[in-house]
Amino acid sequence: DGTLPVPLAPTREGYEFAGWYYDAEGAQAFDFATKLEQDVKLYAKWIEQTPAVDTHKVTFSDGIDATEDAVVEVEDGKAVARPGDPELAGYKFLGWTLDKETMELYDFSTPVTADITLHGVWQKVAAETPGADENQAQGENGKAENVNAESAKAELTTLPQTSDNSMMLVGVAAAAGVAALGAGAYALRRRNEQR
């Protein structure tokens, strides 16, 4: 007519202890307030733990200010699925690149092992009609960075983000060049007047 003291919970690697049961299947739980009148055999119930899976974020930055970058989570070592191609007037979308310098198109069978950002690669196309609105394809300084692809003689570009300072540097360099040309022309005119 005594009750069984609750024993310390056992441990098992990869499993969580879920209590003591009358049956090996874990259908009928044992109540430790029960008064025992005979021998009893109890079975530990275990719940298998699913190991935590590492994931990585893949950001798709198409370069279009009006759209939000898409972010996808991928399990470590798995490939990310290619999303649908974005569209932009005046440009043809060619694919995604991990490296904005080389413009090498990303291989979507590559296992993802860290957080990455893929940038949209665009090719500027001639406007079909005069006065086509190309402003929406331009950055805040009115121009896009251009890179010559070795494999194709086409002009490729990634659209600059509004926070991209590289276009500011291009503008400063252009202004410095214009100032140098002006100073040279002035000096040449003064020399001709002195003759």
Helices and strands as residue ranges (DSSP letters): E 2-3, E 15-21, E 35-36, E 43-48, E 55-61, E 70-75, E 91-97, E 116-124, G 135-137, E 147-148, E 155-157, H 166-194
